[in-house]
Amino acid sequence: MQYYSQPTQYPYPPQQYMQPVCYPPQPTPEQQRKNTYRRLLRKNANSTGVLLLLFFGAELIISVVVVFILTALGVREEGSAGVLTLLENGMISMFVFFLVGLIYCLIRRLRFAAIFPFEKIRGGFLAQLCVIGLAFSLMSNYVVSLVNGVFGLFGVENTGGSFEVGDQPNILLYILVVAILPAFAEEFAFRGIVMGVLRPYSEGLAIIISSAAFALMHGNFVQLPFTFCCGLVFAFIDIKTNSLLPSIIVHFLNNGLSVLSDILISYKILDEMTANMCYGILFVILGILSFIFIKRFINKNDGSFFTLKNGNTVLPYKEKVKTAITSPTLIAFAAVMVTYSMLSLVMGAA
């Protein structure tokens, strides 16, 4: 007797088991390194965008609260508006940039030595860098005057605001708020935190983003070219010395000259034409000295003085820039500041 086995019954057609199984291609070790590096850069760029939004938001909220309180108390009178404006701006600047920045550093557990470097600098080298930085700052001031003149043709005034210098206490507050506080607070925030977080990835990238953020934070289209150019110079000399001291000094000197000019004109010690002439003479002198110093730096370093470190070469420089500037929070910050600047411009024209 012969027995015949029953054919095996498959739940699916046999051809189902004959189809090849396709797996997605696995990234190579090099691609994995690139992806990891890109994620870290995007994470740090996003964190700086959050910080910048916090800077602006805190400054705006505190300004509204302070004005509301002073108005409710009835102390915001016409005669004291100049003093109160200076006090408000001084308090807001210190609170926002110092306190918010400090909290950010503590939360992210950033090393203060890396974020706020203060390496020892030779006195002669520091003086030369300060001359170069101040010369470029004065040149940027002329750019602002040109842009302001163009806006003036359309009836739009400088939206940055100005302070009227009055009695002696006002002068002290004016110097404190316009010259001293920004030199420390803004350098702490932009050349310290923002540039310090991005510097390990690329010095050029850190300079560009910190300078753009510095310019946008002023919320003023008229000052935009000036603040951006100053930010580039301040960041460059800080990186070349690995210290925040040069930019603090140049920032103070640049703002201090504007304060001095306003005081001399306000007290009629100099008229506006004479003050502008003195300003121009100083610019020419500093420009000539800067040309001599820069040429000396180039000859001494065989042209390497203007080279910047690109950090880790896992990603090319262009891809680093693309990864950073497309971070959602940086885009949001730029959109907010552009909108705010446009509103200020429209209100100034109204």
Summary of the structure (lengths in Angstrom):
residues: 350
radius of gyration: 27.7
end to end distance: 109.3
largest distance: 130.3
contacts: 1040
relative contact order: 0.14
helix: 75%
strand: 1%
